[in-house]
Amino acid sequence: MNPCFYLLIFSLLWVASTEAQEDKTVATTNKKVLQETNIIALEASKDYDRGNFTSAEKKYQQLLSITPHDVETLNHLAAVEIHLNKTEETERLLKESLQQKLENPNAWLLLGLNDLQEQRIDEAFAALVQATLYDPKNAKAYHYLGIVAGRKEWHEISEASLRKAIELDPKYADAHFNLAVYYMRHNPPAIEVARRHYQRALDLGAPHDSAMDTIMKRPIEDTKSDF
């Protein structure tokens, strides 16, 4: 047999062996990167839950350096930046997140919260509408949509949104509280309905509100001018 034939076979086997080794090295590297990012993400999440926002910020920034443009990491970091009052950075991160994935309800929700924090009510309303469209079962998005609609004095939308939040999550204490406030501000005030939602909010762990406590103790006819 031609020696050149053996040389060709040997070359092919060597190339195949090298490629297999390279694939194995890449797989090992990818596995290590995945393990590293999972650990950092877990630590960052724990920091966030504990209110250690500066520490969480550093960890999410580290994650982005490993996996740039990752939508979930961008959203998590934006949530941290809201707590740190870094509204411009929050907006930048969320716009980048939406560039990666427009159908991104968490990014729209956070953008709405950021706009609300900055008193950009029209922008907040538009973002929160998008959040509810892309995630119709997001109670938090409906809750804040109800708050923003109330700021715009769109009373029917505010009531419907707050009631939708409670429908989706009956144990949503903040939504019960804000619905109680809504009914107290109704003309005329719907005192008994407000009382039920306020008591439900308290039962679910919401703190007492001194103004609401005072009004609830008074006769109905004396509460009409309080809100």
N, C-alpha and C positions, 0 to 999 in steps of 0.2 A: 504494500500500500504506500502511496505517495507520502513522504514525510511532511509535505506541505499540508496534507489533509489532517494529520495529527496536530500540527501547529494551529490550524484553523479551529479544530475542536477545542483545543486547550484554551485558545483565546476567547472563544465563545463561553466556555465554562467559567473562565476567570472574570469575564465581564458580568455574567449572571451572578456569580458569587459576590462581586463588588457591589452590584445594585441591591442585592438582598441585604448586605451588610448596611448599606446606606439607608435602606428603608427601615431596618431595625433601629438604627441610630435616630432617625427622624421620629419614629414611633415612641422611642424611649424619651426623647426630648419633649415631644408633645405631651406625654403622660406626666412628666415632671412639671411642665408649665401649668397643666390643668390642675394638678395637685396644689401647686403654689397659689394659683388664683383662687381656688376653692377655700384655702385656709385664710387668705387675706380677706376674701368676701365675707366669710363667717365672722372674723374678728371685727370687720367694719360694721357689720349688722349688729353685733353685740354692743359696740360703742354707741351706735345710733339709738338703740333701745334704752341704753343707760343715760342718754343725754350727753355723752362725751363727743360732741359734734366736731370739735377741732381734731381729735384723734381720728374720728371716722372720715373726715375730709381728707386727711393725709393718706389713709389707706385706700380710699376710692381713687384718689389721684395716682397712687402707685398702680392700682389695677388698670387705669387707663393707659399708663405708660407701657404696660404689658400687652393689653388688648385694646388698642386705640379704636374709637368710634363704636364701641360696644354699647348698644342701646340701653340695656338694663343698668350698666354702670353709670352712664350719663344721667339716667333718671335718678339713681340713688344719690349720686353726688349733688345733683340739683336740689334734691330734697334736703340734704344737709346744708347747702348754701342758703336755702330759705331760712332755716333756723339761725344761721349766722348773719342774717340780714345782708347778704351779698347779692342783691337783686339783679345787678347787671350781669354778674357771672352766672347766676341762675338762668337768666333769659338766654344767654349765649349757649349754655349747655343744652337747654331744652330745644332750641332751634336746631342745633346740630343733631340732637336725637330725632327730631321730626324730619330732618333731611334724610336720615337713614331709614326711617319708617314713619310715613305720614299717618297710617292707621295705628296710632300709638296712644291709647286712652290715658295712660299714666302720665305721659308727657303733657298732654292737653290739660289734665287736671292740675298738675303742678304749675303749669304756665298760668292757669286761671287763678290759682292761689297767690302766685307771685304778683300778678296784676292787681288782685284784690288788696294785697299788702301795700301796694304802691298807690292805691286809690284810683287805679285806671279801670273804672267800673265797666265801661263799654267793652274794653278789651277782655276783661275777666269774664263777662257774660258770654262773649263769642267763643272763648277758649273752653269754657265749661259746657257749652252746648255741644261742641265737638267731642268732649269727653263722654257725654251721655250718648251721643250717636254711635261712637265706636265701642262703647261698653254700656249697654242699656241696663245692666244689672249692678252698676256701681253706685251704691247708696251714698257714698261720700260725695261723688260728683253732683248728684241731685241735691244733696243737702246744701252745698255751697252755691249751686245754681239758685236755690231758693233764697239764700241770703242776698246774693247779688241782685236778683230780681226785686227783692224787697227794697234794696237801696235805690233802685230805679223807680220804685213805687208801681211796679207791675204786679199788683196784688194777686191776681188770679194765678199767674205763673208761679209766684212765690209760694202760695198755698199748695198748688198742685205738685210742685217740686219737693217741698218738705214732706208732704204726705207720701209721695212716691219713695222718698228715702226711708221712711218708716215702714212702708209696705215691703221694701226689699230687705230691711233689717229692723225688725220690731224692737230690738234691744239697743238701738242707736240713741243714746241719752241726749247728745247735743241736738239731734234733730227734734226730739220731743220738746226740749227746752225752747228752741227757736220757734217751733210751731205754737207753743204756749204764748210766747211773746207776740207772735203774729195775731193770735186770736184776742189778746189783750188790746192790741192796737186797732182791731176791727171797729168799724163804726156801724152800729154800736158794739161795744166789746162783748165777745162771746165768753163770759166769765167762767161758766161751768166747764166748757170745752177746754179753755185755757188751764183751768185748775186740774183737770184730769191729766193733761199732757205734762204739766209742771210736776205733779206728784209722780208720774211715771218716770220722768227724768231723774228725780231725786231717788226713787227706788232703784234705778239703774246705776246710781253712783255719782250723778252730777252734783256739784256743790250747791249749797243754798245761795240764792241771790236775795240780798236784803230788800231791794225794791220790790221784787216779786212777792217775797214773804209778807211784806207790809200790806201790799195791795190785796193779797189773797185773804187776809184776815179781816178786811173791811167789808161792810155791806155792799152789795152789787151797785146800788144807786150812787155810792160815793166814789166809784172807781172810774167813772166815765171821762173824767178830765185828766187822768194821770198819764196817758200815752198820746 
